Amino acid sequence: MANSDQNGRDAEGRQYGEYDLIVVSNRLPVDHTIDEDGQGVWRRSPGGLVTALAPVMAKTEGAWVGWPGVPDQQVEPFDHDNMHLVPVALSADDVELYYEGFSNATLWPLYHDVTAAPEFHRTWWECYKTVNRRFADATAKIAAEGATIWVQDYQLQLVPKLLREARPDLRIGFFNHIPFPPLEIFAQLPWRRQVMDGLLGADLLGFQRPSDTSNFLRCVRRFSGFNVRQQQVQVENSDGGVRLCRAGAFPISIDVEHISELAHRPDVIARSEQIRHELGNPDTVLLGVDRLDYTKGIAHRIKAYGELLEDGKVDVENAVLIQVASPSRERVESYRLLREEIEGAVGRINGTFDTLENTAIRYLHHSYPVEEMVALYLAADVMLVTALRDGMNLVAKEYVASRKEVDGALVLSEFAGAADQLKQAILVNPHDIDGLKEAILRAVNMPPAESTRRMRAMRRQILQNDVEHWSRSFLKALEHAGTHD
């Protein structure tokens, strides 16, 4: 908690809050579940962001502002794992218009290079504005004087400016977990200037890749007219003054220690051996792990694998592809259609190539706990990450972190942020099906010495740049960013 004067007032005369560090994200870092006794309990959510920030929050007794995950439900602020959680209520209409609509049917496809066609609806935009203001108001209310605010991701791009207007004393950071599109694509957004102004309310804007940063700064030059020098935007205030907003790349990572610990656990190792046994102990196990999303290139991967089976380059007696496709946004039409497409393709390939003993593709439309995921990573000889566009792709990093024997091969899309760091992977353009087939065969047939050399270099990179390093580096840069009156 803060040591600031609790009698301090904000720009509108309201009393300051008491929290020095506040994370603002679409979701709270907890899920509401029912325990064995039938009682409702809050449990920490899985995921890199929670893992990265929980230690920082615990040290500072910070607060987290977010939606609790259930519509039309008022939840009072509460404490959990040394964090003060401030729920922001969303109605069923808010979820439909702000979240499923503007966030995931307008911004998501637009920011992923229009892999699917974005929809532009004014009612969605109005709701997006309303919800962003609700998040900003909840944050301004609890922030101590001079507090540090870290806003997360594309659902809340208007929050930095709204906070700046309400509380000019705050230090505000924003991190964009997904790609930022090129100017020519961002230009399609009818509310491009409002979104740009919203983001420029921050002192520091973080992106996954240098190319995302460059895309953003090009858009600033075109749509805001502000001067840009060495990744710093000179933002003109309403009073005629100038404030600096810095943009830079801060590639997110994983909890390497946790993944490595699981990879060494005897029960996880035993489970990985059991998985291979249940598959018939094939020579090669290939693995894809994705949310069922059109940006992940699952159809491209399955097409390439199916053609390798047709060509006789791989066969079901010696190889199997496991495709984990966890459910995602199932109420959105494009996702329902994608599921039908993927399941149809898997069915056709299996119907053609399966034998009584062997299956070509094991398709799993489930979510699994991290222990099972690490067992799958250990069981897999080849990891396939063929995203058409991805901010980072932490699955690629988790696979590398789990390879304790320094073996295995990673086929990685050059359109995933992880490609900037995991340069020893076999990099591919997933749109090039022939090239993808060649990359898969190269991974399957890679000599052990080459596999070890590549994996050792990738593991070194991951170990030196874990998720805690990411959060520390961003918060340190935020501490020195911008200027304040």
C-alpha positions, 0 to 999 in steps of 0.5 A: 500500500502507498505511503502517500497522503490519504487526504490528497485529491485528484483532478476532480477533487476526489480523494486518492486511493491507496494502491501504488501498483495497479494492473488493469486487464480484461479479466481478473487473475482468478477463476470462480470454481466450485470446490469438493464441498460445493462451495464457490471459491476463487482460484488463481488463473493459469497463464503467463500474465498472472505468473509474471505479475503475481510476485511483483504484486505480492511485494507491493501489495498491489491491486488488479482491476478486471472482469470476474468472468461472469456477466450480470454479476456484482462482486465486491472487491476482495483480497486473494494471494496478496493482491487486492482484486477490484471486479468490474461488472459487465452485463451480458450485452457488454460481453456481446458488444464490447468483448465478443463484438468489438474486441474479438470480431473487430480488433482481433482480426484487424490486428492479425493481418485481416486473417478473417474479415473484421466487422465494423459496427457503431454499436460495438464501438459505443459499448467499447468506449463505455466499458473502457471508461468503466475500467478507467474509473475503477482504476482512478478511484483506487490509485494512490498519488503518483501510482504506477498503472499497467494496462494490458492488451487490446480490449482496453486501448482507451484506458490510458488517455481516460486515466491521464485525463482523470489523474495526470499524476499517474505513471501509465504503461500499456502492453499490447500482447497481440500484433500491432498491424501495419498502417495500411491495415490499421487505416481500415478502422473507422475509429483509428484516431480515437484508438491512437489517442487512447494509447498515447495517454500512456507514458510507455507502450510495450509491444512484442516485436520491434516490427509491431513498434514500427507499425505503431509509430508509422500510424502515429505519424500518419493519424496523430501528426505528433513528432516521433523521435527515437521511438518517443512521441511528443504528445501535445497536451490540451494546455499546449504543453508536450509530454513524451510517450515512449514505444518499445519492444518487450517480448513476453516469456514464460515461467521457465522454472515452473515448466522445467520443474514439471519436466523433471517430475517423475509423474510427468515423465511417466505420463509422457512415456504412457502417452507414447505407449498409448500411441503404439510407440511410434518412431516420431510423435509430432505435436501442435498445441493451439487455441482453436483460432484462425490465426494459428494456421492449424488448417495449413499444418493439417493440410501439409501433414495430410499431403506427406501421408499421401506422398508416402513421406510419412506413414501411420505405422511410424508417425502420428500427429497430436493436435490439441485445439482448446475451445475458444470463443465458441459463440463467435460464428467464424470460430464455429466455422473453423471448428467444422473445417478443422474437424472435417479435414482431420476426419478425411485424413484419418478416414483415408490413412488410419489402420485398425492399430494406428491413427494418423491424427489424434485430434483433441478439442480440450483444454488440459492442465499444465502438467498434461501439457508438459507431458505432451511436450516431453512425448513429442519429437517435433513441435509444430507452431505454424501461426499465420500471425501471432504476438508471441506464441508461448507454446513454442517457448514452453516446448523448448523449456521442457526439453530437459534432454536437449533434444527434439525439433521446433518448426516455427512460423516466421510470423510468430513473435517467438521467431525473433528469439528462437532463431535456431528453430526451423523457420517456415512460411505456413502459407507455403505448403510445400515449404512447410512439408519440407520443414516437417520432414527436415525436423523428423529426420534431423540428426541428433547432433544438429537437434542438440545444437539447436535446442541448446541455443534456444534453451539458453535464450529462454533461460536468460529471458523468462517472464519475470525478466519481462515484467521487471524490464517493462516496469523499470522502463516505465519508471524512467519513461515520460515526464510529469508536471 
